[in-house]
Amino acid sequence: MKRLLKYFFLLLLVAQISPAFSQFDTEVPDSIANQILYNRIHTISIVVTNLGYGIKYKTGKRLSIFKTRLWEFEGTYMYSYKQIRLLNPYYPYAKRYVYGKLNDLFFLRAGISWKKQLNQKPYSGGVEVRLTYGAGITLGLAKPYYLYVIYYHEVSPGKYTYETRTEKFNPGNNTWDDIYGRAPFTKGFGEMTFHPGFYGKIGLNFEFGKLQTKVKALEVGATLDVIPGSVTIMSGQKNTLVYPTLYLSFSMGKRFNKY
């Protein structure tokens, strides 16, 4: 979270020292001769949050000189702020795992967003700032988190054999020294549960591409997911209804005209 805040304030500083920021929300058309106004946009983004990471696709249409409407589709992996990865020191080649984790959680989002231009580039390669906000539906996918757990059996006095089982974390049976590591990620897909909800978001988009037809942008903001049915990631935690996150994304794409 501290790193995200650092990037956020750095980007705000860049925007403030740009001469373009003096044009804040004036809505005066660009005076550059022969500038083409492109009415369509496609972008793909890599997203990092304080609780995970993901990928996003946006496609949209310019509604006016200063406003664009976008349809967005995003897949994000979520984790709990309480989880810590461990490694059992008693077994060679042990695998890292999260003690007490019950579910891997994914959010699939689909919604609509808008971008409101706040300033225009004073020159090619300058920074353009936009306010972005939107909302939509969230589908939470909870996949059980499986572990390799070792069980010892006494076959004769002083002699033991062991077996490795694949099972979910059980706070009554599993101790950290019994766990060999995480089971394969694919284990548990057949037991996935679905948790529908909705989300809202707001942020600032900083575009720094030199060409009007090419999109290069950084975006910082906040997203709030609400899952009415609740879902639990870690053992001992209550079912979580609200998931607030901060995000930082890097986007690339193109603008074009479609008549």
C-alpha positions in Angstrom: 0.0 0.0 0.0 2.9 2.4 0.8 4.3 1.8 -2.7 1.0 2.6 -4.3 0.7 5.8 -2.3 4.2 6.8 -3.3 3.4 6.3 -7.0 0.1 8.2 -6.6 1.8 11.3 -5.1 4.6 11.2 -7.7 2.1 11.2 -10.5 0.2 14.1 -8.9 3.4 16.1 -8.7 4.2 15.5 -12.4 0.7 16.7 -13.3 1.0 19.8 -11.2 4.3 21.0 -12.6 3.1 20.5 -16.2 2.1 23.7 -17.9 -1.0 22.0 -19.1 -2.4 21.9 -15.6 -3.2 25.6 -15.9 -5.9 24.7 -18.4 -7.7 22.6 -15.7 -11.3 21.9 -16.8 -11.5 24.9 -19.1 -12.9 22.8 -21.9 -11.2 24.8 -24.6 -10.6 22.8 -27.9 -7.0 22.1 -28.8 -5.7 24.8 -31.2 -3.2 22.5 -33.0 -4.0 22.7 -36.7 -5.4 19.7 -38.5 -5.7 17.6 -35.3 -7.8 14.5 -35.8 -10.4 13.6 -33.2 -10.5 9.8 -32.9 -13.8 8.4 -31.7 -12.9 4.8 -30.7 -10.4 3.4 -28.2 -9.2 -0.1 -27.2 -6.7 -0.6 -24.3 -5.3 -3.5 -22.3 -3.9 -3.0 -18.8 -1.8 -4.7 -16.2 -3.2 -3.9 -12.7 -1.5 -4.1 -9.3 -3.4 -3.6 -6.1 -2.6 -3.6 -2.4 -4.4 -7.0 -2.3 -3.5 -8.7 -5.6 -3.0 -8.2 -9.3 -4.8 -8.7 -12.6 -5.5 -7.7 -16.2 -8.1 -5.4 -17.7 -9.5 -4.8 -21.2 -11.4 -1.6 -22.1 -13.2 -0.6 -25.3 -15.2 2.6 -25.8 -16.4 5.6 -27.7 -15.8 9.3 -27.4 -19.0 11.1 -26.5 -17.6 14.6 -26.8 -14.2 16.4 -26.9 -13.8 15.9 -23.2 -15.7 12.8 -22.3 -15.3 9.1 -23.2 -17.5 6.1 -22.3 -15.9 2.7 -21.9 -16.9 -0.9 -21.4 -14.4 -2.7 -19.1 -13.7 -6.3 -18.3 -11.2 -7.3 -15.6 -9.9 -10.4 -13.9 -8.1 -9.9 -10.5 -6.5 -12.4 -8.1 -7.2 -11.3 -4.5 -5.5 -12.3 -1.2 -5.9 -11.4 2.4 -3.8 -8.8 4.1 -3.3 -11.4 6.9 -1.7 -14.1 4.8 2.0 -15.0 5.1 3.9 -17.5 3.0 5.8 -20.1 5.0 8.3 -22.9 4.3 8.6 -26.0 6.5 12.2 -26.2 7.5 12.0 -29.9 8.6 11.5 -31.3 5.1 13.9 -31.0 2.1 12.3 -29.6 -1.1 9.2 -28.4 0.8 6.9 -26.1 -1.0 5.8 -22.6 0.1 2.3 -22.3 1.4 0.0 -20.0 3.3 -0.9 -21.3 6.8 -4.6 -21.1 7.5 -5.7 -20.2 4.0 -9.1 -21.7 3.0 -9.7 -20.2 -0.5 -8.0 -18.7 -3.5 -10.3 -15.8 -4.5 -10.7 -14.3 -8.0 -12.8 -11.3 -9.0 -14.2 -11.1 -12.5 -15.6 -7.6 -13.2 -17.7 -6.2 -16.1 -18.9 -2.7 -16.1 -19.1 0.7 -17.6 -16.8 3.7 -16.9 -16.4 7.3 -18.0 -13.3 9.4 -18.5 -13.5 13.2 -18.0 -10.6 15.1 -19.5 -9.2 17.6 -17.0 -6.4 19.1 -19.1 -4.9 18.8 -22.6 -1.3 18.3 -23.6 0.5 21.5 -24.3 2.9 19.7 -26.6 3.5 16.2 -28.0 4.7 14.0 -25.2 3.1 16.0 -22.4 0.8 14.6 -19.8 -2.9 14.6 -20.1 -5.0 14.0 -16.9 -8.5 12.5 -16.8 -10.9 11.7 -14.0 -12.2 8.2 -14.4 -15.1 6.6 -12.6 -17.5 3.7 -13.1 -19.4 0.7 -11.7 -20.6 -2.7 -12.7 -21.0 -6.3 -11.6 -18.5 -8.5 -9.8 -18.4 -12.3 -9.8 -16.3 -13.7 -7.0 -14.8 -17.2 -7.7 -13.6 -19.0 -4.5 -11.5 -22.1 -5.2 -10.5 -24.3 -2.2 -6.9 -24.0 -1.2 -5.3 -27.5 -0.8 -2.2 -28.5 1.1 0.2 -31.5 1.1 -0.1 -32.9 4.7 2.2 -35.6 6.1 0.8 -38.3 8.4 3.1 -40.7 10.3 2.2 -44.3 11.3 4.1 -46.5 13.7 4.7 -49.9 12.1 6.7 -51.3 15.0 8.2 -49.9 18.2 10.5 -47.0 17.2 9.8 -47.5 13.4 7.5 -45.2 11.4 6.3 -44.8 7.9 4.5 -41.9 6.5 2.0 -40.9 3.8 1.3 -37.6 2.1 -2.3 -36.6 1.7 -3.9 -33.7 -0.2 -6.4 -31.9 1.9 -7.8 -28.6 2.9 -6.5 -26.7 5.9 -8.2 -28.0 9.1 -7.5 -25.8 12.2 -8.3 -28.8 14.4 -5.8 -31.2 12.8 -3.2 -29.3 10.8 -0.2 -27.9 12.6 2.5 -26.1 10.7 5.1 -28.9 11.2 2.7 -31.5 9.5 2.4 -29.4 6.3 4.8 -30.2 3.5 3.5 -27.4 1.2 0.9 -26.2 -1.2 -0.8 -28.8 -3.4 -1.0 -28.1 -7.2 -3.0 -24.9 -8.1 -5.4 -26.9 -10.3 -6.5 -28.9 -7.3 -10.0 -27.7 -6.2 -11.3 -26.2 -9.5 -14.2 -28.7 -9.5 -15.3 -27.4 -6.1 -15.3 -23.7 -7.0 -18.1 -21.6 -5.6 -19.6 -18.4 -7.1 -20.3 -15.2 -5.3 -22.0 -12.4 -7.3 -21.8 -8.8 -6.3 -21.1 -5.3 -7.6 -18.3 -2.7 -7.6 -17.6 1.0 -7.9 -14.3 2.8 -8.8 -12.8 6.2 -9.1 -9.3 7.2 -10.2 -7.0 9.6 -12.1 -5.6 8.6 -15.5 -2.3 10.1 -16.7 -1.7 9.7 -20.4 1.8 10.4 -21.7 1.9 8.9 -25.2 3.4 11.0 -28.0 0.9 9.9 -30.7 -2.8 10.4 -30.7 -3.3 7.0 -32.2 -1.3 5.2 -29.5 -2.3 5.0 -25.8 0.2 4.9 -23.0 -1.2 5.7 -19.6 -0.8 5.2 -15.8 -3.9 5.2 -13.6 -4.2 5.3 -9.9 -7.4 4.9 -7.9 -9.6 2.9 -5.6 -12.1 0.1 -6.1 -14.8 -1.1 -3.8 -16.3 -4.6 -4.3 -19.4 -5.6 -2.4 -20.2 -9.4 -2.2 -23.6 -9.8 -0.5 -23.2 -13.5 0.1 -19.7 -12.9 1.6 -16.7 -15.1 1.2 -13.8 -16.2 3.4 -10.1 -16.4 2.4 -8.4 -17.2 5.8 -9.4 -19.5 8.6 -10.5 -17.5 11.7 -11.7 -14.5 9.7 -15.3 -13.6 9.4 -17.0 -13.8 6.0 -16.0 -10.6 4.2 -18.7 -8.5 2.6 -16.7 -5.5 1.4 -13.4 -5.5 -0.3 -11.8 -2.0 -0.7 -8.6 -1.9 -2.7 -6.1 0.7 -4.1 -4.8 0.1 -7.6 -2.1 1.2 -10.0 -2.4 0.2 -13.7 -0.3 0.6 -16.8 -2.3 0.7 -20.1 -1.4 0.4 -23.7 -3.8 0.6 -26.7 -4.9 2.5 -29.7 -7.4 5.1 -30.9 -9.1 5.0 -34.3 -12.1 6.2 -36.2 -15.1 4.0 -37.1 -17.6 5.6 -39.4 
